């Protein structure tokens, strides 16, 4: 004889009637969550994103334009012939995302408070408002016991962690263009930082190539003066000519490594937070939770 089995089928009419019976509770919970999400979204600070589009500058002095013998000799002599190449471009893209590059720009500017202590931005006066619990803007001092590891002024590593989150660097595979963006409470801060970063990376590339080429010129002049073979002198002279071109390019070109295609500007429109989306998802979540809670209590009491 078959024993009676409990009915575990879903009775949709029962569920609908249950929801209608508990509609006041469901509405109250959903409304509370919706109001809370509105208050939360309004408390969030607006973030503005500025971006710049760069194109790698292709200098004529690359190993691809030279004979294999010349390139091989340059490599043996330790002479750099990669100025303007894709290898150098990729190297400097990685460099501008590095901690060493961040330390370099921080040491030459007052960035730390604007990275770690900003509370909001006053659009009317174009002034950054700092969190008084972290940084005293009047005294230009960090507040003691501000939750940072040092207890007073935060370290560059702590600032770098935050800066890495607001800095985005991407490279378009088809065009080779590099897009750099910075998000900040102030659109003018994000714009100015982008200008500083582009100028700095171009300056560093110019400086490095100029120093390398000047050292190579000294070495080549010394080798030319010591050799009597015309073939060797001709090869060394070609290398010397290329190094002189590099020095001339480094001294006369501001956009040495990257050329600005689309310059950064202070955006009038925030990039985040999306308050409407926050409220919609929070309200839906509140409705879902209230429905699940009603179902759980109902079937628990029923069983």
N, C-alpha and C positions, 0 to 999 in steps of 0.2 A: 504494500500500500504506500502510495506517494504522500509524503508529508507536505503540509501547506508551507510554501516558501514565502518569505516577506516580499511585498511588492516594492521593488526598487526602481520601477519605471518613473520617468519624469512626467509629472502632471503639469503641463504648461498653464492650464487654467488656474490651478492652485497657486502657482508661482505668481501669475499676474494678479490674482486676487490678493495675495500676500503683499505684493508691492503697493497695490492700491490702498490696502489697509494701513500700511506703514508709510504712506506718502509724506506725512508731516515730518516724520523722523528723517526720511531720506532727503527731503527738501532742506531741512535744517542743517544736516551734516554737509550737504553739498554747498549750501549757501555760506556756511562758516569757512569751508575750505576756499571757496571762491573769494570771499572777502579777505581772508588771510593771504592769498596769492596776490591780490591787488595791492595790499599794503606792502608785501615783500617786494614786489616788482618796482613799486614807487620808491622804495628805499635804496634800490640799486643805482650806482653811479653810471652815468652815460659814458660809453667808451667810443672814441673816434679813431678811425684807421686812416693813415696816410700811406701812400705807396709810390714807388718810383720804378720805372722801367729802364733798364740799361742794355746797351749793345756792346759786346766785346770789341775793342779797337784792334783791328788786324794790321799790325805793323809789317812792313815788307821784310824785316830782318828775321827770318826764321830758317831753320835747318832745311826745310823743304825747298827753299829757293837756292840752296847751295849744293855744290857737288858732294858726293859721298866722302871723297878724300878730305875735303875741307871740313866737313862736319866731324869726321873721325879725328882729324888732327885737333880740332877745337875741343873735342871731348877729352882727348888725352892731356891737353894743356889745362883742363879745368875751366874753359871759357864757356860762358852761358850764351847759347844762341836761341833760346826759347822765348825771347821777348815778344809779347803779343800772341803767343800760340795758345791753342785750346788747353794745353797742359797747364800753362801759367794762369789762365782764366779760372780753371777748376780749382787750382791751388789757392787762389785768392778768395774765391767764393767760400771755400772751406775755412779760410783764415778769418774772414769777417764774422764767422759764427763761433770762433774759438774764444776761450777764456783770456788768452794772452792779448788778443785784439781788444776785448772788452776792458781789460785792465789799462790798456794804452789810452783809450778814449776817456775812461773814468778819471785817470790821473790828470787829464788836461781840461776837465770840465767838472761842474758841480751837479753830477747826475744822480747820486745816491738818494737824496731826499725825494727827487721826482720819480724814482723807481719804487721806493719802499714806503714812503710816508704820505702819499697823496690821498686826501679824503674826497675831494671833488674839484670841479673847475667852475669858476664864475664867468659865464659867457658875457655878462654885461661889462665887467671890468677887465676881462681877459686875465684873470689872476688864478693861480693854483692855490687851493685851500688845503693846508696840511693837517694831518691828524695830530692834535696837540698831545696825545698820549704817546706819540712816537718821536715827533720832531717839533722843536720850538723854533718857529720861523723868525720870530723877533730877535731872539738871541743867537740864532743860527747854531743851535746846539741840539744834540740828540738827547732825548729824555732817558734817564737812568732806568734800568729794568724795563726795557721796552719789548721784552720777549725775544730779542735776538741773542745769538749765542754769546756775544761779547758783553752783553748787558748794557752797552751804551751805543757807540757807533757800530753799525753792522759791518760785516766784512764784505769784501768784493765778491767772494764766492756766494754769499747769500744773495747779493744783488744780481749776480750773474744768473742764478736759477730763475729769478723773476723775469729778468730781461730776456732770457732765452724763450720764455713763454709768449712774450709780446712781439718778438722779432720773427718774421717769417721770410724765408728765402726760397724761391723756386726758380727753375730754369726750364724754358720751353724747348722741347727736343727738336721741333721742326725749325724754328727760327733762331734758336740759340739765345734769345733774349732772357735777361735775368730780371725777375720781379722781386723787389724787396718791400716789405710793409712793416709798419710799427703801429701798434694799438696803444692808446694812452687816454687818460681822462681829458687831457688838453689836446685839441687838434693841432695847435701851434707847436707844442712840444714834439709831437710825433713827426711833424713836417721838418722841424729844425734838426732833429736827430738824424733823419734820413739824409739831409744835406750834409751834415757833419760826417756821417759814415761813408758816403760816396767820395767826398773830398779826401777823407783819411785813407781809404783804400787805394785811391789813385796816387796820393802822395807817397804812400809806402812802396807801391810798385815802382814809381819813378825813382825814389831814393835807392831802392835795392838794385835796380838795373843800372843806375848811374854809377853807383859804387863798384859794382861788379865789372862794368865796362872800363872804368878808370883804372882799376887794378889790372885788367886785361891789356889795356893800352900800354901801361908801363912794362908789363911782361913782354909784349910783342915787340916794342921798340928795343928792348934789351936783346931779344933774340935776333932781330934783324941786324943789329949792330955787330953781332958775334958770328953770323953765318956769312959765307962767301958764295954759296951755291945760289945761282940765279933762280932755279926752280923753287927752292925753299923760300927764298926771299919774296918771290911772287905770291906764294901761298900765304905767307905771313902778312904780306901787304894787304891781301884781300880780307883776311881776318881783321886786321887793324882798321880797314875802311868800315867794316860792319860795326865794329865797336864804337867808332867815332860817330856813326849814324845814330846808334843807340843813345849816346850822350846828348846829341843834338835834339833828338826826339824827347828825351826826358826833361831837358831844360826848356823846351819851347811848347810843350803840350800839357795843358791842364787835364784834359780828358785822356790821360795816357793809357789806362787799361780799360776803363769803361766810359762809354759815351752815353749821356743822358738822353733818352728818347722821349720819355714822358716824365717831366719833373714832378716832385711831390708838391702837394698843396694842402692847406688847412681845410679839412672837410667841414661843411655846414651841417651834415647829417650824421647822426650816430650810427655806428655799426653794430652795437649791442648796448644793453640787453633788448631782446625782443619781448616786450612786456605783454603784448597781446597773446603771443604764443605761450608764454609762461602761464598766464591766466587760463587759457583754454585747456592746456594739459592738466593743470592743477585741478580745475573744476571737474574735468572728466575723471580724473583719478579719485576725487572726493566722491563723485557719484558711484563709481565702480566699487569703492571700499564700502560705502553705505549699503549697496545692494548685496554684496557678499556677506557683510555682517548680518543683515536681516535673514538671509538664507541659512547661514550657519546656526543662528539662534533658533530659527524656526524648526529645522530638522533635528537639532539637538534636543529641543523640548519634546518634539513629536516622538522621538525614539525613546 
